[in-house]
Amino acid sequence: MWTAVGLAFPEASWLPVLTQLLSILVIAAAAWLLGALVTFATDLTLGRHRIDVPDNRVARRIRTQALIVRRLAIALIVVIALGAILLTFPAVRAVGASVLASAGIASIVAGLAAQTVLANMFAGLQLAFSDALRVDDVVVVEDEWGRVGEITLSYVVLDLWDDRRLVLPCTYFTTQPFQNWTRRGSELLGSVELDVDWRVSPARMREHLDEVLTRTDLWDGRASVLQVTEATGGLVRIRILVTASDAPTLFDLRCHVREAMVTWMQHTMPDALPVQRVLVTSAGDAHPAPARDASSQPGAGLFTGSAEAEERASAFTNAIPVIRSDEREPVLDRGA
């Protein structure tokens, strides 16, 4: 259209305005085309690396990086397109020289004003390319357990286990510690603890644990351990360790094992259930309290109650012996 109008109306007075309008449309169309190409390329990459498969660690890393690169590329395309559109106006080109002259001061002011925004943007890039956090990772943050649903250039969205959404800035994951349960793999080890009576039989519990695990598909077969970890305070603590393929499966497996062991103990080993022992005695069985020794009475102390104690006290009180006319023995004058 631009070429056809220039050839059909070579000397029209309204041709410069139409030329500028067509220039803006060309810039916008070029930006849309580049954005569509970026979107197509990232969609093609995401389609080849699916995350709905068992072993998806590499796919999750590629998906995270591809989404971050797409957002960054589209943002750069939009900014460059807007700048090119503004430069089509002569007045803007005239102001451009003064803007470039003061670019140093303007960049400092803009950097200070947008410090938080820039910090989150660089933190998002660091998360994407450092492989510390990926989409679909299972993490524990702020005592909340969930999966990483989205990573942007400014925030991270966690899909919590109870369908809530926890939104955190990207700088949180670069400055605060957090738990990543799928950093190298999705397999996990979980524990089940039971407080039982001393009459429990750990050997029989191990046999029943093997039967429970062999009858369920939640256990991945890697490890199963039953140990007595505590035997104090009138109870015995049994700890069971089991493994599963991922965090949700491990949670269900722990609940299944706990319920199975409790039900089995109620029916086959009721003596092992935790109880409280109370010793009941009659009043006649109480032993009389021993008589107190005379030396333990308050009158006999270290510095009072006897002549030796008084002499011992005089060494710490700077007492001066005073001989009175009506007494034959010296008397300690404590007033000094």
Buried (B, 14 or more C-beta within 10 A) or exposed (E): EEEEBBEEEEEEEEBEEBEBEBBBEBBBEBBEEBBEEBEEBBEEBBEEBEBEEEEBBEBBBBBBBBBBBBBBBBEEBEEBBEEBBBEBEEEEEEEEEEEEEEEEEEEEEEEEEEEEEEBBBBBBBBBBEEEBBBBBBBBBBEEBBBBBBBBBBBBBBBBBBEEEEBEBBBBBBBEEEEEBBBBEEBBBEBEBEBEBBEEBEBEBBBEBBEEBBEEEEBBBEEEBEBEEEEEEEEBBBBBBEBBBBBBBBBBEBBEBBBEBBEEBBEEEBEEBBEEEEEEEEEEEEEEEEEEEEEEEEEEEEEBEBEEEBEEBBBEEEEBEEEEEEEEEEEEBEEEE
